[in-house]
């Protein structure tokens, strides 16, 4: 009798655990049931790299294909919805064309057996080559009597100093100022809605790792953490400052942030 009671208790515990995990064993077969509260998921790939809810950089004029898969689903009806067609256009098959410099979101929608799955990726289009002959070369990064700032990436503070350029002074007037930035291969980049002024003789291509730049083509505020050796083709931009901590500190940050820029005490 005691053995039967013990066996029943073991079976009850096993069944409760199975219901909680969504797994029921029948003989040698394992049947996985998907909970109705599970989030609809979708996987996007470009160049065999997972990019769902991430960022992908591509040069102006280039074409790439977005591959879409839905876990555990063989067939799905896929549609694509570009956010800004003037920057990135996309075909019914997921082939997108980088038309001009800027950032645009592409949303992929998959419908399977009455269910809808969504995923997205931000496409950042970068210039393919220099569009004019203005001021090539790296900034000298000589900052005299600069303005010290702190940039708050969540709980991480990145210190820096802004120079005395027209562009930097316009930004200083806005402080404290918050800009939403996203991490890319070479930088953290965000758009300042109201364009900052600049002088043509301050424009250049390329950067030094650690530079704080303003890219005039799309009103980008950028903090360049990497890519110095391959940067000469990127521009035009104005150097407005430099971070004053070790590069490893900003390189360790991932994702996107609402960055508060303020004067250092």
Secondary structure, DSSP 8 states (H G I E B T S, - for coil): -HHHHHHHHHHHHHHHHHHHHTEEEETTEEEE---TTS----EEEETTEE-TTEEEEEETT-EEE-EEEBTTBS--EEEEEES-TTTEEE-TTSEEEE-SSEEEEEEEEEEETTEEEEEEEEEEEE-SS-SS-S--S------SS-EEEEEEETTEEEEEEE-SSHHHHHHHHH-SEEEEEEE-SSEEEEE-SS-----GGGEES---TTEEEEETTTTEEEEE-S-GGG-TTS--EEEEEEE-S-HHHHHT--SEEEEEEEE--
